[in-house]
Amino acid sequence: MNARPTHKRSRGGVAAARRRTGAGTIAGIVVVVVVAVAVVVGLLQRANRTDDAAAAQIPVVTSSAAGAPVAVDKAAAVVTMGKAGAPATIDVYEDFLCPICGQFEHTYGDQIRQAVTDGKLDVRYHVVNLLDDRSDPPGYSMAAASAALAVAEADPGAFASFHDSLYGAQPSEGGRGYDANQLDALATALGVPKGRVADALASKEFDQAVQTSLQTAATNPALRQQTSAGSGFGTPTVAVDGRLVDVSDPNWLTAILAAH
């Protein structure tokens, strides 16, 4: 008859197991505390960045096209910059939060402004709110577009510098955009009557026009672009005579000017 084996744990083994269990518990508590501290620090840093952004003044950029003629179509949410009857006209669809629009302006802005001041080009800026939900809080795209229209209407000569200033210190997508007071302060620094932009934003004076402009562009088959995500409207979009322009070609503007 075989005896059933018995297993005995020495006192030293039990103590070691307890020590291991205790060490694991302590380590787990330490990890939880560290994570909690990291979360709190992150929240505090984010709050501080938000406070800093709220207190920040938008740096003024004096555009080289500041003296160019400007006309605004409130109903269409379009600002036209350039001499009437210029040989070439382009339509530029932009969202002030769009980072690729910022890259576009940094890459081609000087060429566009030079062509405008030389009387060779008209630019119709369609300011849209495509990324309205991409700021925190949402709504910066609409606010910036509306502010630009208010500036163009109140003081046409200030539009180019207002436009260039917003791209010169463009907020990050996903971050906090500039608020009404900051946008109004920038406009005031450029000569627009104080409170004009803030009042326009508070009354939502241009919201419907901006939204309609986006809907019109988004449903225009001629403005659809092929991207990795499929076909659709995006920003920036440049068109001439109703046709899309391939702005990945560094000579796109030179070609347009040469053809007109």
Secondary structure, DSSP 8 states (H G I E B T S, - for coil): ----------HHHHHHHHHHHHHHHHHHHHHHHHHHHHHHHHHHHHHHHHHHHHH--------TTTTS-EEEETTTTEEEES-TT-SEEEEEEE-TT-HHHHHHHHHHHHHHHHHHHTTSEEEEEEE--TTTTSSSSS-HHHHHHHHHHHHHHH-GGGHHHHHHHHHHT---TTS----HHHHHHHHHHTT--TTHHHHHHHHTTTHHHHHHHHHHHHT-GGG-EEETTEEE--SSEEEETTEE--TTSTTHHHHHHHH-
